[in-house]
Amino acid sequence: MMRSLYSGVAGLQNHQVRMDVLGNNIANVNTTGFKKGRANFQDLLYQQMSGAAKPTEEVGGINPKEIGLGMSIASIDTIHTQGSLQTTGVMTDLAIQGSGFFVLAKGDATLYTRAGAFGLDAEGRLVNPGNGLRVQGWNAEVINGVEVLNTSGALEDLVIPVGSKDPARATEQVFLACNLDKRLQEIPEGAAAETVRQGTWRVEEKVYDSFGTEHTLRVEFTRVTGQPNQWQAAVSIDPQAAVATNPAVGLDPAALEGNVFIVEFDNLGTLRRLTDGQGNPSAEEGLLAMNVAFDVADTTAGEGGEQVRQTFSLNLGVAGSVRNTVTQFAEASSTKVFEQDGYGMGYLENFKIDQSGMITAVYSNGSTRTLGQVALATFTNPNGLEKTGETNFVESNNSGMANIGPSGIAGKGKLIAGALEMSNVDLAEQFTDMIVTQRGFQANSKTIQTSDQMLQELMTLKR
């Protein structure tokens, strides 16, 4: 009789534990990145009244007689199913679609979380503003003017230097893709200036020197008399400037002279070759370009200082191609400089995070820079992680070591910027489990009550 009392007590205690788990789930129904818990029961010890007997020639086998002694908690699991994503529009909010955890640092300790409500602190670090934990990843390094991101290196605090400067960059490449109208009339020798102006097609674009100063690049194309597929190109830099910039062109960067060159097309209207002012022809295949040099005033030397010579490559396109290449067709001439790589100094005004966790800075001068990448961690057994509060986890002996890498690699999910992952608690499921738990608790209390009544009857037998 006492066995049923203690079985009822075990049932009461463990159903109360299950109710505690359900209460925690319901309390965190709106907690960002929360993963619900689940209490699993198992039966406890058994008292054997008689053992099993095997069959004999005379009788069959006999099953064992065992009385259970209650139940216990088998496990309290963390259910790592995907929570719904809620759009916030905040650029530092991150949600993981798929497997993985954000990696956070607190001193030398490493924690993991699915809650991506991040922000920037006073030093530009990406942190969890609720507890100051620093988001880990890899910052890009500038090596020889190129951003290098080493995702196999050690983790570090991600830093977004809002308001930092992006230095000016001198133009090194200019790409033309205009069309020169084959119907444009040739200009006879000795023609009036107005006639020359009407028979010339002009292309203009801004270029930059190493100080970030804007300059106007002008290329004027004029039909070569007696040569239906040849045009003379005259290059000028800041043609209206008070101080001459002395532009010079040529195929050989070491020997630039004059500011004109010849552009020759084939009978199909595509680029054939270039010839510089010294009569040197280019190859008739691949990218055809002409080197251009001009003078820039050295402002560090004060007034009357020496001129600094700057060069860039004027690319007219690929021979025999029509895509992004200067052409000669019987269509209206068009002006198109589809790319030049220079810009003035700018300030970091904005940044964005893509699905791979790459952080890209956007500067006021229109340039973009890779700043870093957010790291994600996966585990062989995420259910083995230990909860530390504040929606964080730490490794345990049964979780396995963290596999840290970029998003989208080795089973890691993708990142959604401007969104947060909500709790995966389903209230309908929790309320149903709560009813079942309450009924189980009630039934176990009835077991105790009934056993008590039976003991009371036993005590009255002596009367």
ZALUMDO-342212 format. One record per atom (N, C-alpha, C): z, x, y. Coordinates in steps of 0.2 Angstrom, whole numbers, plus 5000, padded with zeros to 4 digits. Layout:
% residues N
ZXY
...
This chain:
% residues 463
500050044994
500050005000
500050045006
500450105006
500450145012
499750175013
499350185008
498650215009
498250175014
498250105013
497850065017
498150065024
498750075025
499050085032
498750145036
498750205032
498450265035
497750265036
497350225031
496650215032
496550175038
496950125040
496850085046
496950125052
497550175051
497650215057
497050265059
496750295053
496250335054
495650295057
495550235055
494950195058
495050185065
495750165067
495850155074
495750215078
496050275076
495950335080
495250355081
494850355076
494150375076
493650325080
493850255079
493450215083
493650215091
494250245092
494450255099
494050315102
493950365097
493550425099
492750405101
492550355096
491850335097
491750295104
492350255105
492350225112
492350265118
492750325117
492750375122
492050405123
491650415118
490950445119
490550395122
490550325120
490150275123
490350265131
491050275132
491250265139
490950325144
490950385141
490650445144
489950435145
489550405140
488850395141
488750345147
489150285147
489050235152
489150265159
489750305159
489950335166
489350375169
488950405164
488450455167
487750415166
487750355166
487050325166
486550345172
486850365177
486450385183
486550455185
486750495180
486850565181
486150605180
485950645184
485350675184
485350725178
484850725173
484850765168
485350755162
485750705162
486250695157
485950675151
486250705145
486050695138
486650655135
486450595132
486950555129
487250585123
487850565121
488250585115
488250525110
488350545104
488350505098
488850525093
489350475092
489850495087
489650465080
489650515075
489550495068
490150495064
490250445059
490850445055
490650465048
491150485045
491050505038
491750485034
491750465028
492350445024
492750515023
493350505022
493850555021
493950575014
494550595012
494750615006
494850555001
494750574994
494850514989
495450534984
495850484983
496350494978
496050474971
496050514966
495750494960
496250464955
496150404953
496650374948
496450394941
495850404940
495650424933
494950454934
494850504930
494150534930
493650504926
493050534926
492450504922
492550524915
492250484911
492150504904
491450494901
491250544898
490550544895
490450494889
489850474888
489750424883
489850464876
490150424871
490250444864
489850404860
489850424853
489550384848
489750314847
490350304850
490650234849
490650194855
490750224861
490750184867
490350224872
490150184878
489850224883
490250254888
489950284893
490350324898
490750284902
491250314905
491750274910
491650314917
491550274922
491550294929
492250314931
492250364936
492950384939
493250324943
493850324944
494250274948
494550314954
494250304960
494450334966
494650294972
495150304976
495350264981
495250304988
494850284992
494750324999
495450325003
495450375007
496050385011
495850375019
495350345020
495150335027
494450365029
494450375036
493750405038
493950455044
493450495046
493450545051
492850555055
492850585060
492250605064
491850655061
491250645059
490850695056
490550735061
490350715067
490050755072
489950705078
489950745084
489750715090
489150745093
488550715092
487950745093
487750735101
487350785103
487050775110
486350755108
486150705111
485450675110
484950705115
484550755114
484150785119
483450745119
483450685119
482750645120
482550655128
481950645129
481750645136
481950585140
482250605146
482450555151
481850535155
481850475158
481350455163
481350495169
480750505172
480650545178
480650495184
481050515189
481050485195
480750525201
480250495205
479950535210
480450535216
480550595219
480950605225
480550625231
480050665230
479650695236
479950755239
480550775236
480850835238
480550895235
480250945238
479850995235
480251045231
480951045232
481351085228
481651055221
481550985221
481750945215
481250965209
481550975203
481050995198
481350955192
480850935188
480950895181
480550935176
480850935170
480550965164
480250905160
479550905159
479250855154
479150895148
479550885143
479550915137
480150955135
480151005131
480751045129
480851095134
481451115134
481651175138
482251155143
482551215146
483151205150
483051255156
483251235162
483251285168
483851335166
483651395169
484151445168
484551465174
485251455174
485651465180
486051525179
486251555185
486751615184
487351595189
487951615186
488551615190
488851685188
488751735193
488951795192
488651825186
488951855181
488651875175
488551825169
488851765171
488751705166
488051675166
487751655161
487151615161
487251545158
487051495162
487051425160
486351395160
486351335156
485751305155
485851235157
485251205160
485351135162
484651095162
484651035162
484050995163
484050965170
484650965174
484650935180
484350985185
483750965188
483351005193
483450985200
484050955202
484050945209
484251005213
483751045215
483951115218
483751105225
483951165229
483851175236
483951245238
483851255244
483951325246
484551335250
484851395249
485451415252
485251455259
485751485262
485651515269
485251575268
485251605262
484851675261
484151655257
484051595257
483351575254
483351575247
483951585243
483951575236
483851505234
483551495228
483451425225
484051415221
484451365223
485151355220
485251285218
485751265214
486051205213
486551185219
486351145224
486751145230
487451115228
487551075222
488151045220
488651095218
488451155215
488951205213
488751275214
488251285218
488051355220
487751395215
487551375209
487251415203
486551425205
486351495204
485751515206
485251505201
484651475203
484051465198
483751535196
483651545190
483351615188
482651605187
482251665187
481551665186
481351735188
480751745190
480451815191
480151805198
480351855203
480051865209
479451905209
478951895213
478251935213
478451995217
478152045215
478152115219
477452125222
477452155228
476752175231
476652245229
476152255225
475952325223
475252335226
475152385230
474452395233
474152335236
474552295240
474352235243
474152175238
474352185232
474252135227
474852105224
474952035224
475552015221
475552015213
476052045211
476152055203
476752025201
476651985196
477251945193
477351965186
477851995184
478052015178
478551965174
478251925170
478651875167
479051905161
478851965159
479251995153
479852035156
479952035162
480452075165
481152045165
481652075168
482352045168
482351985173
482751935171
482751875176
483151895182
482951865188
483351875194
483351815198
483751815203
483851755208
483151745211
482951675211
482251665214
482451655222
482051685226
482151685233
481451665236
481551615241
480951585245
481151605252
480851655255
480951675262
480651635267
480951575268
480651535273
480651565280
480151565284
480051585290
479851665290
479751695285
479551765284
478851775287
478651835289
478051845291
477551865286
476951845287
476351875283
475951915287
475851985286
475552025290
474752015291
474452035296
473752015297
473352065292
472752035291
472352075286
471652075289
471452135289
470752155292
470252125287
469652095290
469152065286
468752125282
468752115275
468352165271
467752135268
467752075267
467152045264
466951975268
466251975270
466051915273
465451885268
465451825266
464851795262
464451745266
463851765266
463351715269
463051665264
462851605266
462451565261
462051515265
461751545270
461351495274
460651495271
460251445274
459551435272
459151455278
458551495278
458151515283
457451475282
457351435287
456751385286
456151425286
455751425281
455151455280
454651435285
454651375287
454251345292
454351375299
454851405300
454951435307
454451485309
454151475315
453551515317
453751585319
453251625317
453351695319
453351705327
453751755329
453751775336
453251825338
452751815342
452251865344
452651915348
452351975348
452552035352
452552015359
453052035363
453052025370
453151955372
453351915368
453551835369
454151835374
454151775378
454651765383
455351755379
455851765383
456551765380
456651695377
456451645380
456551575378
456151565371
455551595371
455251585364
455651625359
455851685360
456251725355
456851685353
457251655358
457851615357
457651555352
457151525353
456951465349
456751485342
456451545341
456251565335
456751605331
457351605333
457851645330
458351595327
458651615321
459151575318
459851615318
460351585321
460951615322
461551595318
461851635315
462451625311
463051655314
463651625315
464251655318
464851635314
465251685314
465951675310
466451715313
467051695313
467651735315
467851785310
467951845312
468151905308
468851935311
469251965307
469851995310
469852065309
470252105314
470352175313
471052185310
471252245310
471952255306
472552235310
472452225317
472952195321
472952115321
472552085317
472452015317
472151985323
471752025327
471351995332
470751965330
470551905333
469951875331
469351915334
468751915331
468151935333
467551895331
467051885335
466551845333
465951885330
465851875324
465251905320
464651855321
464051885324
463451855325
462951885321
462551845317
461951875314
461351835316
460851865319
460251825321
459651845317
459351795313
458751805309
458151785313
457651835313
457051825316
456451845311
455951795310
455351815306
455051875308
454851915303
454551985304
453751965304
453451985310
452751965311
452351995305
451851955303
451451975297
451751975291
452351965290
452751965283
453051905282
452751855278
452951785278
453651785274
453851835270
454451825266
454951875269
454851905275
455351955278
455651925284
456351935285
456651925291
457051985294
457051995300
457452045303
458152015305
458652045303
459352025304
459652065309
459952045315
460252085320
460952065320
461452115319
462152105319
462452125325
462952075328
463252095334
464052075333
464452105336
465152085336
465452075343
465652015344
465952005351
465352015356
464751985355
464251995360
464351985367
464851945369
465051925376
465651965378
465852015374
466452055376
466252105382
466752115386
466652165392
466552235389
466952255384
466852315381
466452315375
465952355374
465552355369
465852375362
465752345357
466052355350
465552405346
464952415348
464552465345
464452455337
464152395335
464052375328
463552425325
463652435319
463152475315
463152455308
462552455305
462452425298
462052485294
462152475288
461752515283
462052505276
461552525271
461752525264
462252575262
462252635265
462652685264
463252685268
463852675266
464452665271
464552725275
464352785273
464452845276
463952855281
463352825282
462852835286
462552765289
462952745294
462752675297
462452695304
461852655305
461552675311
461152615313
461152595320
460752535322
461152475319
460952415322
461252355320
460752305317
460152325315
459652275312
459552305305
459352255300
459152265294
458652215292
458252225286
457752175284
457952135278
457852075278
458052035272
457352005269
457252025263
456652005260
456751955254
456351905254
456351855249
455751855244
455751825238
455251825234
454851755235
454351745231
453951685233
454251615230
454851625227
455251565225
455751545230
455751585236
456251565241
456951595240
457051645234
457651675233
457651745235
458251765236
458351835239
458151885234
457751935237
457451985233
457752055234
457852075241
458152145242
458252145250
458652195251
458852215258
458552285260
458352295266
458152365268
458552375275
458952435275
459352445281
458852475287
459152495292
458752515298
458452585297
458752625292
458452685290
457952685285
457752625283
457252615278
457452625271
458052625270
458352625263
458352555260
457952545254
457952485251
458552475246
458852415245
459352405240
459052385234
459452385229
459252365222
458952285222
458652265217
458352205217
458652155212
459352175211
459752135206
460452135208
460852085206
461552085207
461652065215
462252075217
462552055223
462252105229
461852075234
461552115239
462052115245
462252175248
462652175253
462452235258
462652225264
462552275270
463252285273
463352355273
463952375277
463952375284
464452345287
464452335295
465052375297
465052405303
465552445306
465552425314
466152425317
466252405324
466852435326
466852445333
467452475336
467952425338
468652445337
469152405339
469652445343
469852415349
470252455353
470952465350
471152525350
471852545348
472352535353
472652475353
473152455358
473852505358
473952535352
474552585352
474452645356
473852655358
473752715362
473752705370
473852645371
473952625378
473252615381
473152605388
472552595391
472152655391
471452645389
471052705389
471052735382
471452705377
471552745371
470852745367
470852775362
470252785357
470152725354
469452715352
469252655348
469352675340
469652615337
469652625330
469052595326
468752625322
468152605318
468352565312
468152505312
468252455306
467652435303
467652435296
467052415292
467252355288
466652315286
466752265281
466052255278
466052225273
465452215269
465152145270
464552135272
464152075274
463752055268
463952015264
463651995257
463151935258
462551945256
462051895257
461951855251
462251875245
462151835239
461851875233
461751845228
461451875222
460751865222
460351925220
459651915220
459351875215
458951825217
458651785212
459051715211
459551715215
460051655214
459951605220
460151545220
460151495225
460851475227
461351495222
462051465223
462451515228
462651495233
463051535238
462651595240
462051595241
461651645243
461151625249
460951675253
460451665258
459751645255
459451595257
458851575254
458351565259
457651555257
457151545262
456751485259
456851425261
456451365258
456251325265
455751285263
455451245269
455851185270
456551195272
456951145274
457351175281
457651135284
457951155290
458451205289
458451255294
458951315293
459651285294
460051315290
460751295290
461251355291
461851345294
462251395295
462851385291
463051435287
463551435282
463851505280
464451515282
464851575280
465351545276
465251545269
465751505265
466351545263
466451605265
467051645264
467051705268
467651725271
467851785273
468651795272
468851855271
469451865268
470051895273
469851895280
470351915285
470751855288
471251875291
471651825294
472151865299
472451825304
472951855308
473651845305
474151865308
474851865306
475051785306
475451775301
475651705300
476451705298
476751645298
477451635296
477451585290
477851595285
477951545280
478151475282
477751435281
477851365284
478051315278
477851325272
477851285267
477851315260
478051285255
477951315248
477851255243
477551275238
477451225232
477551255226
477751215221
477851235214
477451195209
477051225205
476551195201
476851185194
476451155190
476751135183
476951195179
476651255180
476951315177
477551345180
477851315185
478351345188
478251395193
477551405195
477351455200
477551435207
477851475210
478051455217
477551495222
477151455226
476651485230
476851465238
476851515242
477051515249
476351495253
476451455258
475851435262
476051455269
475651495272
475851525279
475451495284
475651495290
475351465296
474651495297
474451555295
473751575296
473251555290
473551515286
473051485281
473051525274
473451575274
473451615268
473951595263
473951605257
474451585252
474651655248
475251645246
475551705242
475951675236
475951715230
476351695225
477051725226
477551685226
478251715227
478651725221
478451685216
478851695210
478751635205
479151635199
479051585194
479651565191
479751505190
480351475187
480451485180
480951515177
481051525170
481251465166
481051455160
481351405156
481651435149
482151405146
482451425140
482351375135
482251395129
482251345123
482651375118
482951335113
483351355108
483151325101
483351365096
483151345089
483551275088
484151275090
484551215089
484851195095
484551155099
484851135106
485451095105
485551055099
486151015098
486751065097
486651125096
487251175095
487451195102
487151185107
487451205114
488051175115
488551205119
489151185121
489051155128
489351095130
489351075136
489951105140
489851125147
490351155151
490451115157
490151055157
490251015163
489751025168
489750985173
489250985179
488550985176
488450955170
487750945167
487451015165
487951065163
487751125161
487951135153
487551185150
487651205143
487751275143
488051305138
488051375136
487851385129
487651445127
487551455120
488151455116
488051435110
488651445105
488351475099
488851485094
488651525088
488051485084
488051425085
487551385081
486951355085
486851375091
486251355095
485751405094
485851465092
485351515093
485251545099
484951605100
484851635106
484351605110
484451605117
483951575121
483251615121
482751575120
482051605121
481851585128
481751635132
481651625139
480951655141
480551605144
479851625146
479651575151
478951585153
478651535158
478551465155
478451415159
478251345157
477651345153
477651305148
477051295144
476851345138
477351395137
477251445132
477851435127
477651445120
478151445115
478451375115
478151315116
478451255115
478751225121
478751265127
479151245133
478751195137
479151145140
478751095143
478451115150
478151065153
477951085160
478351055165
478351085171
478751065177
478451015181
478750965184
478550915188
478950925195
478650955200
478950965206
478950895210
479550885214
479650825218
479850765214
480150785208
480450735203
481050755200
481450705197
482050725194
482050685187
482350715182
482450685176
483050645176
483050585174
483650545174
483950545168
484550515167
484950515161
484550475156
484650495149
484350465144
484750405141
485250385144
485750335142
485350265142
485350225137
485050165137
485650115137
485750075142
486350035143
486349975137
485749955135
485749895130
485949925124
485749985122
486050025116
486750035116
487050055122
487750075123
488150015122
487949955125
488349895125
488349865118
487749875114
487749855107
488249895103
488249965104
488650005100
489449995102
489549975109
490149955111
490449895107
490049845106
490249785103
490449805095
489949845092
490149865085
490749905085
490849945090
491449985089
492049945090
492049895095
492649855096
492749815090
492249795086
492349755080
492649795075
492449865074
492749905070
493449925071
493649935077
494349945079
494749885078
494449825079
494849765078
494949755070
494449765066
494549755059
495049805056
495049865059
495549915056
496249895058
496349865064
496949835066
497249785062
496749745059
496949695054
497149725048
496849775046
497049815040
497749835040
497949855046
498649875047
499149815047
498949765051
499349705051
499449675044
498849665040
498949635034
499349675029
499249745029
499749785025
500449785027
500549775033
501249765036
501549695033
501149645033
501349585030
501549585023
501149625019
501249635012
501849675011
502049725015
502649765015
503249715016
503149675021
503649625023
503849575017
503349555013
503449515007
503849555002
503649615001
503949664997
504749664998
504849675005
505549685007
505949615005
505649565005
506049495004
506149484997
505849524992
505949504985
506649514983
507049554986
507749564984
508249494986
507949454990
508349394992
508349344986
